[in-house]
């Protein structure tokens, strides 16, 4: 294990950043953090990897995920996005006022 670590094969931060990059197009930070924890990544490393995720990227991802639900009640779409790990603020911004109409 020590030799693998020396060679750079065991880099939890690099793994966490790669997972955040892959998952952030369809999941919010809360769900990604939960997945990282389930894989044994320490909370501090998970937070560091998630810190690179810009709010504008989160809103864009939430808009994309919630965009397929245009005909549904916005509250149902918001609930779906919340289950996907997006924060309330990001959801409100992604739904662009549709929650206020409901």
Order of alpha helices (4+ residues) and beta strands (2+ residues): alpha-alpha-alpha-alpha-alpha-alpha-alpha-alpha
